[in-house]
Amino acid sequence: MHWFVTGGAGFIGSAFVRKLIAADERVTVIDKLTYAGNLSSLCDVQGNARFRFEKLDICDHDGVLRLMTGIAPDVVVHLAAESHVDRSIAGAGEFMATNIMGTFSMLEAARAYWSGLPGASQDAFRFLHVSTDEVFGSLGETGLFSETTPYDPRSPYSASKAASDHLARAWHHTYGLPVLVSNCSNNYGPRQLPEKLIPLTILNALAGEPLPVYGDGKQVRDWLHVDDHCAALELIARKGVPGETYTVGGRNERQNIEVVHAICDLLDEMRPANARRRDLIRFVKDRPGHDLRYGIDAGKLETELGWRARHDFGSGLAETVTWYQENEDWWRPLRSAGHGTHRLGLKP
């Protein structure tokens, strides 16, 4: 298959591309290369004859359509998005432009391309729209999100992703475009931007800098290793039913403070310092509208398509902590550029 991946230089996108190339698939990536896109995440596949990269904005309908028509992909996996809640609070405009209008542009380009395909190719074509569990809002102490959970977004980021989800489903029901939607829980793993919780904590702890924890740190997230997520995306694109939604989660719920404690303890064991890393924790003013808990029921994906998460959180986190210690050449330029060095998520 020929895969067309948007946002392929990002955290999840680059992991997905590396997986596809390792499986001898053909991949074309487009990425605008904003702060979230990092070509060094694709260094392992650059030069491969089955890999092609184009610097292209998903809002450029004509450019995307020309590229699709020229390369004739079998599947589009739409991962390009502004994705950091804190950034959306400080400046929502880019999130509306990229996540809503960018998705509209991609759907229209894909529809125009798909409409011109011959019968068999048109039947086989798929458009996978990748989204987040944050569109569902906040859970109480019990219950899980599923494909039938009503939408209740609470941040500019989640509202923009909810809108894009609705667009994707509407293009399926109105135009017949073979769209699938996935909603995943919090991803973690190697090559995640240093402004996110896990890499931020790892890198600050290595440097002996304060470890900021929002509010009381008792917000709960379901953690999904990026490689497990990528396996789910490939399976959904290959075997999922157009028009259907699939929720993807790791069944690894942890309070944020528990995650920070685990990282501190791992680093104390791997790279002992003069003082405990837990002593670096600083509780700071909470993010506005911070959701209390997310949890995913991935039963539909597990039962209907046979997917299983392979990483438990303990071993996956240890692997991630080790990767950041061994790959300073990847994250040092990002830290130097300001990623994770100043507080985001405050009202402007």
C-alpha positions, 0 to 999 in steps of 0.5 A, a space after each residue: 500500500 501507498 500511505 499518505 501521512 499528514 503531520 509525519 514529522 511529529 511525535 506520533 506521525 514519525 513513529 507511524 512512518 518508521 513503523 510502515 517503512 520497517 514493514 516495507 510499505 511505501 509512505 509519503 509524508 507532508 508536514 508544515 514543520 512548525 514547532 511540533 515537526 522535527 525532521 530529525 525524528 525521520 532520520 532513520 527513514 530518510 534516503 529510503 526509496 519507499 519514503 518521500 517527504 514534502 513540506 506542505 501545509 494541510 490548509 493548502 488544498 490545491 497543493 495537497 490535491 496535486 500531490 495526491 493525484 501525482 502519487 496515487 495513495 491508497 490511504 490517508 492517515 491524517 495526524 497533522 494537528 496542533 495538539 498541546 492543551 497549554 498552547 491552545 489556552 495561550 493562543 487558540 487561533 492556530 488551533 482553529 486554523 489547523 485543526 478545523 480548517 486544515 481538516 476541512 481542506 484535507 477532507 475536500 482534497 481527499 474527496 476530489 482525489 477519491 472521486 476520480 479513482 476507478 471503481 476498485 481503487 475507489 472502493 479500497 481507499 481509506 481516510 483515517 482521521 486521528 483524534 483524541 479522547 479529550 473531546 469527551 470531556 472529563 470523567 468522574 472517579 468511575 466509568 470509561 470513554 467509548 465510541 458512544 460517549 457524548 462529546 463535551 470538550 473543555 479546552 480550545 484544543 479539545 473543542 477544535 478536535 471535536 469540530 474536526 471529528 464532526 467534519 470527518 464523519 459528516 464527509 462520510 455520511 454526506 459524500 460517502 468518503 470512506 472515513 474512519 475516526 480514532 480517539 486515543 488516550 495520552 501517548 508517551 515514548 521516545 521523541 516526544 516534544 520536551 514540553 509534554 509531561 513525561 519528557 519535561 519531567 525527565 529532562 528537568 530531573 536530569 538537569 536538577 531543575 524544578 519539576 512543575 506539577 499542576 494543581 494537586 497532581 491528582 488528574 488521571 490519564 490513561 497512558 498509551 505507548 506510541 508504538 501501541 498506538 501506531 499498531 492500532 492505527 495501521 490495523 484500523 486503516 487496513 481492517 476498520 469499517 468506514 464510518 466507524 469510530 475506534 477508541 484506543 487506550 492503554 489501560 494504564 491509568 495513573 495520576 499525574 503525580 504518580 507519573 512524576 514520582 515514577 520518573 524520579 525514582 527511575 532516574 534515582 536508580 539509573 543515574 543517582 544524584 546528591 538528592 532525591 529527584 522527588 525533592 524537585 517537585 513544585 506544585 504550581 497554579 493549575 491549568 484553567 479548566 483542567 479535566 480531572 480524569 480520562 479513561 478509555 474502553 478499547 473493547 471494540 478495537 480489541 474485539 472486532 479488530 484483534 488489537 492489544 496494547 503490548 506495553 505495560 506502563 512500568 516497562 514502557 516508562 523505563 524504556 522512555 527514560 532510558 531513551 532520553 538519557 541516551 539521545 541528548 543530540 535529539 532533544 538538546 536543540 529543542 530545549 535550546 529553542 525553548 521547548 519546555 523551558 517556560 510555563 504555558 497554559 495560563 490565560 493570556 
